[in-house]
Amino acid sequence: MRLRYFSCLLLCYISCLGTFAQSGDPALLATVLKDIEKQHRVEFSYIESDINFLKVVPPPTSFSLDAKLVAITRQTLLAFTKVNNRYISVSDNPQKKVRFQLFLKDNEWKKPVENARITIFPSETVVYSDELGYVYSTDKQITAITIEHLNHATVRLTDVNPLHGTVVYLNVKPTQLQEVATQFYFTKGVTKKWDTGYEIKPKQFGLLPGLTEADVFESVKQIPGVISADETLSNLTIRGGTQDQILFQWNGMRLYQVSHFFGLLSAINPNLTHKINIVKNGTSPFLGESVSGVVSLSTLDDTEKSPPLELGANLINVDATFRHRFSKNARLALSARRAITDVFNTPTYQNYFDRVFQNTVVTDLGQAATTNYATESNFYFFDYTGQYAQKIGAKTTLTFDFITISNQLNFKQSRQENSLRIEKDNGLDQETFGGVINGIIAWNAKTNSAVKAFFTRHELYASNEALFSNQTTFIRNDINHLGLEWRQTYTWTPEITLDAGYQFDAISNQNISRVNSPFVDRNEVNVLQNHALIANLTWQRKAFKCSGGLRQNYYERWGVWLTEPRFTATWQFHPAWEWEWAGELKSQTVSKIVDRQQDFLGIERRRWIFSNNEDRPILQSRQLSTGITFKNNGWLWGTELFAKKVTGITGRSQDFQNQYENLDFNGDFLVYGAEILLQKKWENWVSWITYSYNYNTYTFKGLRPESEFPNNNEIRHHIASGIGYVNKALKITLGGKWFSGRPTTLPSEPAILFDPQAGNSFINYQSPNSDRLPEFFQLNASGSYAFTFQKHTLTLGASVINLTNTQNRINQFFRINTNAQTLEQIDTFSLARTVNVFVRYSL
């Protein structure tokens, strides 16, 4: 019954929106009259010279005949006289004859420009454009015209004769408000938008400390409030929470795998032209299925400005990018990247390997013996992406994108038993494949439609043969996601825009666990079908901008409706000052949990799993934030305060490594904090410092001994700073970061206790998360230089991570050595000093 109601509501919704669609592109009057003749079975009689050059915006087909004639008269001053029910005479008034026409449109949005002031010379007559952007004049002699508008640059035209009925595009005036909104952060190519958060454009990118190139997701970690306590993307947080609570999108398709090298490198080739938006609050209602932030990545259609061929190499991987434009309306872009780690053992790779595989099955064989990875292991990764775009006619654009991501690790463990050498094979594969189709139809100047369909599949599977027994383990985690979206955009005025649409998501999840001894054979398959109705209104008026909307979710499996309001607003109350507010309610049904610490060889312990609306509730979040920004004379200062609460989390989703490791319980966390940025730019230099404060607390009702304690992901204080120099060829940057340690739980005295009922020993812990890891400090540097030879560019660069080679402890846990009945402390350390160099050739 609820689904039927939902379907009826959707149909009504679409029908209402359909009334907005009407033709808004100017057309020859003679063509419009012929269309009216066919629809209403009438005939017009006119002198061709009277209407030869005239153009009009066609009235909607739903109008009556009389209404259409009134609309045309308004634009042309022509008189329509009905001779009888079939024949209509068309005549003009020589004293009021339209001798000149223009249609004014915004060059960026392609929308009509209303209330533009047009001065006609030599008479100096002043007229104004209407809501269609239409302008006409009855002056017999016109030598020049001047077009002025509050938000657009002034245009003066002196050759007016060929301009009868044509469209003139006006450029947006670079106002002070836009200057504040697009001020770059940290480096060129990183800006902040009022409605879409931070924006990163890698092709305009300067260098950031420790990066040789514009690594897509590594760049995200430079934004205030986006933190990774262990350097990896696998534990990236946006204002608390966990990485799986962040929505990652690529060209509108959700990504369930975002990294190579199990978190140390992003899985998206940085050398394709991308735009990355990072939203921490006030998320668009078109973005669902996440209770934390959004990282949305898109491939831009600027192939003509990009080199047709790029080749690159560093001490981790090689890559190639190819672009080709078949015609004005068709283009293709392809990219490929592959690790060299299975061919060359570079010092950079070894440092990465040691960082990722410490304290896992790969290096921990229980006898302090380490596998010789150079001869016993084989690890590599690759990714392929492609895009084909086709413009069909003047109004329709179709884009096809695909992506493939793969990480593959195979290794052997061996031991000598008497004269017999025993070898065991192990492997871990992580793969993603997906494709997305995006279509845009611009019906007229005010209405356009967008449709999207995508499918993505993510697989994670591991096989393990125990070295000191005959136990074999196979674990697999699959997720398939089919998504459909329809979106309608209607522009009432240049200041007011309505977006509305519908989304459907069908997601399947499979978890397989097989163990031969003791025998375990588990195969769980679940399917979710989720629907969403969406509406969003954007209003921009001088110094004030706001956007607000609703997302109405329907979770078909449980018959649950959830309403999610979202809003964001900014007010520029002074040329140098801007105040912003944002708020949102969000929900999520797909998240990650940890069953056992040694799942997937202890490398990728988390697996995707669905909510069941019982012991795994639907995650829900609420967030409010406010901030103020000052920009003047090269100085930029910004402060933002926020509070966020997430409910429905489970113990297994938080990766506990203390007394709560194997317990199932539900609760929530509350985080509030502040983010501060201070930046100074002068000539080719830019320097910055950021500070983030987070107070993040769990609440688990009924849990003993403690129900409230610090969140595992809490970084109470985080400071980052740097200085960079950029000119046309040279880029240099130096920067560092410091943050307080994550919460940890230490053993109490005595450290080991014996449970006579269970017949085993256990660790006697102190209160959960009552201690802290040591502080983290890291200094990084990068530099590059571009050599240009006519149309060719050769770029050389280098980076150093952890310049001072500081040994930062980023995790610790404890285990019992069952043979000696002693307690062992297992520490994980950050990346040691790591040098990387790269070379890039662009044609």
Solvent accessible surface area in square Angstrom, and as a share of the most:
residue,aa,sasa,rsa
1,M,182,0.81
2,R,136,0.50
3,L,70,0.35
4,R,167,0.61
5,Y,130,0.50
6,F,4,0.02
7,S,50,0.33
8,C,70,0.42
9,L,67,0.33
10,L,25,0.13
11,L,117,0.58
12,C,80,0.48
13,Y,51,0.20
14,I,69,0.35
15,S,75,0.48
16,C,86,0.52
17,L,10,0.05
18,G,45,0.43
19,T,110,0.64
20,F,48,0.20
21,A,45,0.35
22,Q,72,0.32
23,S,47,0.30
24,G,14,0.13
25,D,46,0.24
26,P,29,0.18
27,A,30,0.23
28,L,83,0.41
29,L,0,0.00
30,A,34,0.26
31,T,67,0.39
32,V,6,0.04
33,L,1,0.01
34,K,117,0.50
35,D,81,0.42
36,I,6,0.03
37,E,44,0.20
38,K,165,0.70
39,Q,91,0.40
40,H,52,0.23
41,R,199,0.73
42,V,8,0.05
43,E,66,0.30
44,F,21,0.09
45,S,69,0.44
46,Y,65,0.25
47,I,117,0.60
48,E,119,0.53
49,S,71,0.46
50,D,22,0.11
51,I,4,0.02
52,N,99,0.51
53,F,61,0.26
54,L,4,0.02
55,K,54,0.23
56,V,0,0.00
57,V,9,0.05
58,P,27,0.17
59,P,14,0.09
60,P,21,0.13
61,T,105,0.61
62,S,102,0.66
63,F,85,0.35
64,S,67,0.44
65,L,29,0.14
66,D,80,0.42
67,A,38,0.29
68,K,4,0.02
69,L,15,0.07
70,V,104,0.60
71,A,26,0.20
72,I,0,0.00
73,T,51,0.30
74,R,132,0.48
75,Q,6,0.03
76,T,2,0.01
77,L,52,0.26
78,L,4,0.02
79,A,50,0.39
80,F,38,0.16
81,T,81,0.47
82,K,107,0.45
83,V,99,0.57
84,N,77,0.39
85,N,153,0.78
86,R,110,0.40
87,Y,97,0.37
88,I,2,0.01
89,S,38,0.25
90,V,9,0.05
91,S,54,0.35
92,D,37,0.19
93,N,69,0.35
94,P,90,0.57
95,Q,157,0.70
96,K,125,0.53
97,K,52,0.22
98,V,4,0.03
99,R,72,0.26
100,F,2,0.01
101,Q,0,0.00
102,L,0,0.00
103,F,3,0.01
104,L,0,0.00
105,K,18,0.08
106,D,11,0.06
107,N,64,0.33
108,E,110,0.49
109,W,160,0.56
110,K,100,0.43
111,K,28,0.12
112,P,14,0.09
113,V,4,0.02
114,E,51,0.23
115,N,102,0.53
116,A,0,0.00
117,R,100,0.37
118,I,0,0.00
119,T,17,0.10
120,I,1,0.00
121,F,50,0.21
122,P,79,0.49
123,S,62,0.40
124,E,112,0.50
125,T,56,0.32
126,V,55,0.31
127,V,38,0.22
128,Y,125,0.48
129,S,3,0.02
130,D,29,0.15
131,E,65,0.29
132,L,42,0.21
133,G,0,0.00
134,Y,7,0.03
135,V,3,0.01
136,Y,69,0.26
137,S,6,0.04
138,T,50,0.29
139,D,29,0.15
140,K,166,0.70
141,Q,119,0.53
142,I,29,0.15
143,T,67,0.39
144,A,6,0.04
145,I,0,0.00
146,T,19,0.11
147,I,0,0.00
148,E,68,0.30
149,H,36,0.16
150,L,122,0.61
151,N,68,0.35
152,H,13,0.06
153,A,38,0.30
154,T,83,0.48
155,V,37,0.21
156,R,140,0.51
157,L,39,0.19
158,T,94,0.55
159,D,95,0.49
160,V,6,0.04
161,N,112,0.57
162,P,89,0.56
163,L,34,0.17
164,H,57,0.25
165,G,1,0.01
166,T,45,0.26
167,V,46,0.27
168,V,20,0.11
169,Y,99,0.38
170,L,1,0.01
171,N,85,0.44
172,V,45,0.26
173,K,72,0.30
174,P,117,0.74
175,T,48,0.28
176,Q,79,0.35
177,L,26,0.13
178,Q,65,0.29
179,E,80,0.36
180,V,7,0.04
181,A,13,0.10
182,T,61,0.36
183,Q,21,0.09
184,F,42,0.17
185,Y,10,0.04
186,F,1,0.01
187,T,4,0.02
188,K,113,0.48
189,G,5,0.05
190,V,2,0.01
191,T,25,0.14
192,K,37,0.16
193,K,55,0.23
194,W,36,0.13
195,D,61,0.31
196,T,54,0.31
197,G,18,0.17
198,Y,13,0.05
199,E,13,0.06
200,I,1,0.01
201,K,61,0.26
202,P,12,0.08
203,K,86,0.37
204,Q,91,0.41
205,F,12,0.05
206,G,1,0.01
207,L,17,0.08
208,L,1,0.01
209,P,15,0.10
210,G,5,0.05
211,L,22,0.11
212,T,14,0.08
213,E,31,0.14
214,A,14,0.11
215,D,16,0.08
216,V,0,0.00
217,F,1,0.00
218,E,24,0.11
219,S,2,0.01
220,V,0,0.00
221,K,31,0.13
222,Q,56,0.25
223,I,2,0.01
224,P,11,0.07
225,G,3,0.03
226,V,3,0.02
227,I,11,0.06
228,S,11,0.07
229,A,10,0.08
230,D,15,0.08
231,E,18,0.08
232,T,8,0.05
233,L,1,0.00
234,S,31,0.20
235,N,37,0.19
236,L,0,0.00
237,T,12,0.07
238,I,1,0.01
239,R,3,0.01
240,G,7,0.07
241,G,0,0.00
242,T,5,0.03
243,Q,21,0.09
244,D,5,0.03
245,Q,4,0.02
246,I,3,0.02
247,L,5,0.02
248,F,7,0.03
249,Q,22,0.10
250,W,2,0.01
251,N,16,0.08
252,G,15,0.14
253,M,0,0.00
254,R,8,0.03
255,L,5,0.02
256,Y,9,0.03
257,Q,6,0.02
258,V,6,0.03
259,S,7,0.05
260,H,0,0.00
261,F,0,0.00
262,F,9,0.04
263,G,0,0.00
264,L,13,0.06
265,L,24,0.12
266,S,0,0.00
267,A,0,0.00
268,I,1,0.00
269,N,1,0.00
270,P,11,0.07
271,N,12,0.06
272,L,6,0.03
273,T,8,0.05
274,H,1,0.01
275,K,58,0.24
276,I,0,0.00
277,N,22,0.11
278,I,1,0.00
279,V,12,0.07
280,K,16,0.07
281,N,17,0.09
282,G,6,0.06
283,T,1,0.00
284,S,45,0.29
285,P,3,0.02
286,F,10,0.04
287,L,31,0.15
288,G,9,0.09
289,E,29,0.13
290,S,0,0.00
291,V,0,0.00
292,S,2,0.01
293,G,0,0.00
294,V,0,0.00
295,V,0,0.00
296,S,29,0.19
297,L,1,0.01
298,S,35,0.22
299,T,19,0.11
300,L,53,0.26
301,D,100,0.52
302,D,43,0.22
303,T,13,0.08
304,E,132,0.59
305,K,180,0.76
306,S,15,0.10
307,P,36,0.23
308,P,67,0.42
309,L,56,0.28
310,E,5,0.02
311,L,80,0.40
312,G,8,0.08
313,A,34,0.27
314,N,20,0.10
315,L,53,0.26
316,I,2,0.01
317,N,8,0.04
318,V,65,0.38
319,D,11,0.06
320,A,38,0.30
321,T,1,0.00
322,F,89,0.37
323,R,10,0.04
324,H,80,0.36
325,R,71,0.26
326,F,114,0.48
327,S,59,0.38
328,K,176,0.75
329,N,63,0.32
330,A,8,0.06
331,R,19,0.07
332,L,40,0.20
333,A,6,0.04
334,L,69,0.34
335,S,6,0.04
336,A,36,0.28
337,R,12,0.05
338,R,89,0.33
339,A,1,0.01
340,I,27,0.14
341,T,11,0.06
342,D,54,0.28
343,V,102,0.58
344,F,123,0.51
345,N,82,0.42
346,T,18,0.11
347,P,106,0.67
348,T,2,0.01
349,Y,8,0.03
350,Q,72,0.32
351,N,38,0.19
352,Y,14,0.05
353,F,3,0.01
354,D,69,0.36
355,R,21,0.08
356,V,16,0.09
357,F,0,0.00
358,Q,43,0.19
359,N,47,0.24
360,T,8,0.05
361,V,25,0.14
362,V,1,0.00
363,T,28,0.16
364,D,47,0.25
365,L,26,0.13
366,G,64,0.61
367,Q,122,0.54
368,A,109,0.85
369,A,48,0.37
370,T,98,0.57
371,T,14,0.08
372,N,86,0.44
373,Y,28,0.11
374,A,60,0.46
375,T,106,0.61
376,E,42,0.19
377,S,19,0.12
378,N,64,0.33
379,F,1,0.01
380,Y,38,0.15
381,F,0,0.00
382,F,34,0.14
383,D,0,0.00
384,Y,93,0.35
385,T,2,0.01
386,G,2,0.02
387,Q,10,0.04
388,Y,71,0.27
389,A,7,0.05
390,Q,51,0.22
391,K,86,0.37
392,I,90,0.46
393,G,57,0.55
394,A,93,0.72
395,K,82,0.35
396,T,31,0.18
397,T,48,0.28
398,L,50,0.25
399,T,22,0.13
400,F,81,0.34
401,D,7,0.03
402,F,82,0.34
403,I,0,0.00
404,T,33,0.19
405,I,0,0.00
406,S,1,0.01
407,N,0,0.00
408,Q,37,0.16
409,L,0,0.00
410,N,69,0.36
411,F,5,0.02
412,K,84,0.36
413,Q,7,0.03
414,S,31,0.20
415,R,61,0.22
416,Q,112,0.50
417,E,75,0.34
418,N,145,0.74
419,S,109,0.70
420,L,114,0.57
421,R,127,0.47
422,I,34,0.17
423,E,86,0.39
424,K,33,0.14
425,D,79,0.41
426,N,6,0.03
427,G,11,0.10
428,L,0,0.00
429,D,28,0.15
430,Q,11,0.05
431,E,49,0.22
432,T,2,0.01
433,F,111,0.46
434,G,0,0.00
435,G,24,0.23
436,V,3,0.01
437,I,81,0.41
438,N,40,0.20
439,G,3,0.03
440,I,90,0.45
441,I,53,0.27
442,A,43,0.33
443,W,109,0.38
444,N,10,0.05
445,A,6,0.05
446,K,35,0.15
447,T,0,0.00
448,N,35,0.18
449,S,10,0.07
450,A,29,0.23
451,V,74,0.42
452,K,30,0.13
453,A,37,0.29
454,F,17,0.07
455,F,85,0.35
456,T,0,0.00
457,R,74,0.27
458,H,3,0.02
459,E,27,0.12
460,L,5,0.03
461,Y,50,0.19
462,A,6,0.05
463,S,49,0.31
464,N,38,0.20
465,E,58,0.26
466,A,26,0.20
467,L,12,0.06
468,F,98,0.41
469,S,56,0.36
470,N,131,0.67
471,Q,64,0.28
472,T,58,0.34
473,T,20,0.12
474,F,60,0.25
475,I,9,0.05
476,R,59,0.22
477,N,0,0.00
478,D,4,0.02
479,I,0,0.00
480,N,33,0.17
481,H,7,0.03
482,L,74,0.37
483,G,1,0.01
484,L,78,0.39
485,E,26,0.12
486,W,52,0.18
487,R,76,0.28
488,Q,12,0.05
489,T,23,0.13
490,Y,24,0.09
491,T,9,0.05
492,W,100,0.35
493,T,46,0.27
494,P,72,0.45
495,E,45,0.20
496,I,50,0.25
497,T,32,0.19
498,L,29,0.15
499,D,14,0.07
500,A,2,0.01
501,G,0,0.00
502,Y,41,0.16
503,Q,16,0.07
504,F,36,0.15
505,D,27,0.14
506,A,22,0.17
507,I,2,0.01
508,S,30,0.19
509,N,2,0.01
510,Q,50,0.22
511,N,5,0.03
512,I,14,0.07
513,S,14,0.09
514,R,105,0.38
515,V,26,0.15
516,N,75,0.39
517,S,63,0.41
518,P,104,0.65
519,F,158,0.66
520,V,64,0.37
521,D,84,0.43
522,R,86,0.32
523,N,82,0.42
524,E,71,0.32
525,V,90,0.52
526,N,34,0.18
527,V,79,0.45
528,L,1,0.00
529,Q,69,0.31
530,N,13,0.07
531,H,19,0.08
532,A,2,0.01
533,L,13,0.07
534,I,1,0.01
535,A,34,0.26
536,N,18,0.09
537,L,77,0.38
538,T,22,0.13
539,W,93,0.33
540,Q,63,0.28
541,R,118,0.43
542,K,150,0.64
543,A,37,0.29
544,F,65,0.27
545,K,25,0.11
546,C,35,0.21
547,S,16,0.10
548,G,29,0.28
549,G,15,0.14
550,L,92,0.46
551,R,15,0.05
552,Q,42,0.19
553,N,8,0.04
554,Y,10,0.04
555,Y,7,0.03
556,E,55,0.25
557,R,112,0.41
558,W,56,0.20
559,G,14,0.13
560,V,36,0.21
561,W,69,0.24
562,L,33,0.17
563,T,68,0.40
564,E,5,0.02
565,P,57,0.36
566,R,7,0.03
567,F,87,0.36
568,T,15,0.09
569,A,10,0.08
570,T,4,0.02
571,W,104,0.37
572,Q,15,0.07
573,F,83,0.34
574,H,91,0.40
575,P,79,0.50
576,A,8,0.06
577,W,77,0.27
578,E,15,0.07
579,W,97,0.34
580,E,27,0.12
581,W,72,0.25
582,A,12,0.09
583,G,1,0.01
584,E,5,0.02
585,L,69,0.34
586,K,4,0.02
587,S,4,0.02
588,Q,1,0.00
589,T,1,0.00
590,V,0,0.00
591,S,15,0.10
592,K,25,0.11
593,I,12,0.06
594,V,9,0.05
595,D,32,0.17
596,R,129,0.47
597,Q,29,0.13
598,Q,86,0.38
599,D,2,0.01
600,F,1,0.01
601,L,5,0.02
602,G,8,0.07
603,I,24,0.12
604,E,17,0.08
605,R,61,0.22
606,R,36,0.13
607,R,5,0.02
608,W,11,0.04
609,I,14,0.07
610,F,2,0.01
611,S,6,0.04
612,N,36,0.18
613,N,63,0.32
614,E,136,0.61
615,D,86,0.45
616,R,63,0.23
617,P,36,0.22
618,I,10,0.05
619,L,12,0.06
620,Q,79,0.35
621,S,3,0.02
622,R,131,0.48
623,Q,6,0.03
624,L,117,0.58
625,S,11,0.07
626,T,47,0.27
627,G,7,0.06
628,I,51,0.26
629,T,11,0.06
630,F,48,0.20
631,K,22,0.09
632,N,80,0.41
633,N,124,0.64
634,G,21,0.20
635,W,112,0.39
636,L,1,0.00
637,W,83,0.29
638,G,14,0.13
639,T,29,0.17
640,E,23,0.10
641,L,96,0.48
642,F,11,0.04
643,A,45,0.35
644,K,4,0.02
645,K,65,0.28
646,V,1,0.00
647,T,42,0.25
648,G,12,0.12
649,I,1,0.01
650,T,19,0.11
651,G,2,0.02
652,R,54,0.20
653,S,11,0.07
654,Q,3,0.01
655,D,27,0.14
656,F,7,0.03
657,Q,36,0.16
658,N,13,0.07
659,Q,53,0.24
660,Y,3,0.01
661,E,59,0.27
662,N,105,0.54
663,L,82,0.41
664,D,110,0.57
665,F,28,0.12
666,N,58,0.30
667,G,15,0.14
668,D,23,0.12
669,F,1,0.00
670,L,81,0.40
671,V,0,0.00
672,Y,100,0.38
673,G,8,0.08
674,A,18,0.14
675,E,7,0.03
676,I,61,0.31
677,L,6,0.03
678,L,75,0.37
679,Q,1,0.01
680,K,44,0.19
681,K,69,0.29
682,W,102,0.36
683,E,150,0.67
684,N,70,0.36
685,W,100,0.35
686,V,9,0.05
687,S,31,0.20
688,W,21,0.07
689,I,81,0.41
690,T,9,0.06
691,Y,62,0.24
692,S,3,0.02
693,Y,60,0.23
694,N,9,0.05
695,Y,80,0.30
696,N,1,0.00
697,T,31,0.18
698,Y,0,0.00
699,T,35,0.20
700,F,1,0.00
701,K,177,0.75
702,G,62,0.59
703,L,19,0.09
704,R,175,0.64
705,P,90,0.56
706,E,64,0.29
707,S,37,0.24
708,E,108,0.48
709,F,10,0.04
710,P,37,0.23
711,N,0,0.00
712,N,22,0.11
713,N,21,0.11
714,E,2,0.01
715,I,5,0.02
716,R,58,0.21
717,H,64,0.29
718,H,21,0.09
719,I,62,0.31
720,A,24,0.18
721,S,46,0.29
722,G,12,0.11
723,I,66,0.34
724,G,5,0.05
725,Y,44,0.17
726,V,37,0.21
727,N,57,0.29
728,K,204,0.86
729,A,26,0.20
730,L,52,0.26
731,K,57,0.24
732,I,88,0.45
733,T,4,0.02
734,L,75,0.37
735,G,4,0.04
736,G,16,0.15
737,K,49,0.21
738,W,72,0.25
739,F,7,0.03
740,S,17,0.11
741,G,5,0.05
742,R,37,0.14
743,P,13,0.08
744,T,13,0.08
745,T,9,0.05
746,L,49,0.24
747,P,23,0.15
748,S,33,0.22
749,E,152,0.68
750,P,80,0.50
751,A,25,0.19
752,I,44,0.22
753,L,65,0.32
754,F,125,0.52
755,D,47,0.24
756,P,105,0.66
757,Q,179,0.79
758,A,64,0.50
759,G,49,0.47
760,N,82,0.42
761,S,30,0.19
762,F,89,0.37
763,I,25,0.13
764,N,33,0.17
765,Y,35,0.13
766,Q,75,0.33
767,S,49,0.32
768,P,2,0.01
769,N,8,0.04
770,S,68,0.44
771,D,53,0.27
772,R,79,0.29
773,L,11,0.06
774,P,63,0.40
775,E,110,0.50
776,F,5,0.02
777,F,86,0.36
778,Q,5,0.02
779,L,45,0.22
780,N,14,0.07
781,A,23,0.18
782,S,7,0.05
783,G,21,0.20
784,S,11,0.07
785,Y,92,0.35
786,A,24,0.19
787,F,83,0.35
788,T,95,0.55
789,F,117,0.49
790,Q,175,0.78
791,K,176,0.75
792,H,64,0.29
793,T,39,0.23
794,L,58,0.29
795,T,26,0.15
796,L,81,0.40
797,G,10,0.10
798,A,41,0.31
799,S,4,0.02
800,V,28,0.16
801,I,31,0.16
802,N,0,0.00
803,L,65,0.32
804,T,69,0.40
805,N,72,0.37
806,T,46,0.27
807,Q,141,0.63
808,N,5,0.02
809,R,69,0.25
810,I,6,0.03
811,N,33,0.17
812,Q,14,0.06
813,F,40,0.17
814,F,21,0.09
815,R,91,0.33
816,I,34,0.17
817,N,47,0.24
818,T,105,0.61
819,N,148,0.76
820,A,63,0.49
821,Q,92,0.41
822,T,69,0.40
823,L,55,0.27
824,E,51,0.23
825,Q,89,0.40
826,I,20,0.10
827,D,38,0.20
828,T,18,0.11
829,F,62,0.26
830,S,12,0.08
831,L,7,0.03
832,A,51,0.39
833,R,110,0.40
834,T,2,0.01
835,V,74,0.42
836,N,18,0.09
837,V,66,0.38
838,F,19,0.08
839,V,61,0.35
840,R,23,0.08
841,Y,71,0.27
842,S,18,0.12
843,L,72,0.36
